[in-house]
Amino acid sequence: MQKILILFIITAFISCESKIIEVPVKGGEIVRGDNKGSKYYIASDDNVEVVKKLLNAWNNMDPDAMFEVLTDTIIWMVPDSKTPITADKEFLKEYLSAYDSISQVPHGFIPHQWEGQEHTVVSVASREKKYKKDGTLEDDRLFERFHIKNGKVFRVQAWSADWYTDD
């Protein structure tokens, strides 16, 4: 009888079904603007792949490949301008024509959203070196936010800082 009771208990434990419910972990806080008080949460890594593809095309100075993951026009907020640029493929071709090569090396990618947001943002810190055709070098530390909806980047916000090292 004792063996049957133990067998019954073991069978009961084995047949128990556990459910995994994924709940996004929220943290931080937006302190300004329309979303004041909202929390952030981590978004899908699929959006990281979109940004990696874009940065690879940027480093190859290939506007056609860039526009595989960009909308037809994007809003580009560059560090040295107080007004956003509306950029399309022709604008980027002209912009890139001043450079021999570009090397942007990311330090990391963080895909995130905030409560109620319809699109995803991938935040990227990186070092970018742009070699101009006139022989000068532009060397920046960048922090960028790539805004993505339906697998396409539609806005890029960029901030830069001076380097404090000589490498």
N, C-alpha and C positions, 0 to 999 in steps of 0.2 A: 504494500500500500504506500509505503514511504517513497519508493522508486517512482510510482505512478504520480504522486503529488509533485515530486521534484521535476519529472518530465513535463507535467502540466505547467508548472511555473516557468521553466525554461522556454517552452513553446510560446507561452504568453508574452515573454519578453522579446523573443525573436520576431514575433508577428506584429509588434508595436510599430507603427508608422510614424516617422518624424517628418515634420514639414519645416522647410527653411523659408523664411519670409525675409526678403531683402528690403531694408528700410534705409534710405539715404541718410547718411550722417551729416548733419548740418552744423555749421559753426561760423564763427566770425560775425560781422555785422556791417551792413552798409549804413553809413552815418549821414549821407547827403543825398539830395535829389528825390525823385519820385519813389524810389524803392527804399527809402530810409527805414531802418529797422529790420529789413529782410536779412536772412541768413544765406550763406554760401553752402554749396555741396559739390562734391566731386561728380563730374560727368563722364560720359563714355570715352574710352581710349580711341574709338573710331575717329574722333575729331583730332586727336594727336596725329594720326596718320595723314590726315588732310594737310596739317601744317608742315609735317615732315616733307611731304611731296612738294609743297609750295616752296619751302626753303631750299630743297634740292634744286628745283628749277631756277630759283633766285641765284644760287651759287653758280649755276651753269649759264646764267644770263639768257634764259630761254623763255621769252614771253608766251609762246604757244603752249608750253608745258605748264606755265603759271596759270593760264586761263582755263586749264582743265579743272582747277580747283578754285578759281575765282569767278565771281559773277561778272557779267559783261562790263560793268563799271564798279569800282570800289571807292569807298571813302577812305583816304589815306591821310592820317594825321601824323605828320613827320615832326621830329623834335625841333627843327629850326624854323618852323612856320607857325604863326598864330592862327592861321585859317586852314581848314581841311582842304585837301586836294581831291578832286574827282578824277580818278585815273582809269583809263581804258587801255587796251593793248597798244594802241599807237602812242599814247603818252609814255608807257613804260619802255617801248622800243627807243623812243627819243631820249628818255632819262638814262637808260643803260648805255647809249651810244658814247657817253662821256667816259666810260670805264673800260679798262683792259681786263680786269678780273675782280671778282667779289668772293670773299670767304667769310661766311657767317657760321659760327660754331656755337650751337646752343649748349647751355649748361643744364637745362631741364625743361620739361613740359608739364603744365598743370591744367587739365581740362576742368572747367567749373561752370556752374550756373548759380543763379540766386533764385529764391522763391518767386514763382510767377513768371520767370523769364522764358521766352519762347525759343531763344537760340542759345548756343553754347559759346563760351569764351575759352580759348587756350592761351594761357599766359606763358611767355617764354623769356628767360634771361639769356643773353648771348653776347659774344664778342664778334664784332663785324669789322673786317678790313676791306676797304674798297680802294683799288689801285686805279687812279685816273690816268687817262692817256697823256696828260701833261706831265706825268712823273710824280705827282703828289700822292700821298697816302691819307685816307680818311680812316681813323682807327677809333671805334666807338664801343662803349659798353651800352648795350641796349636792354630795355625792358619793353616788351611788346604784348599787346592783347589782340589776338586774331578772333574776330567775331564770325561765327559759322552758323549757317542755317541750311538745312537740306544738303549737307555735304559740300557747301561752297562758302568760301570766305567772302564777306561783303564789306567788311570794315577792318582796318588795321590802325591801332593806336600805338605810337612809339614814343618812348622817352629815352634820352641818352644822358650819360654822365662822363666826365673826364676820367682818364685812366690815372691811377696813382702809382703805377709801376712802369718800368721801362722795357718790359718784354713784349 
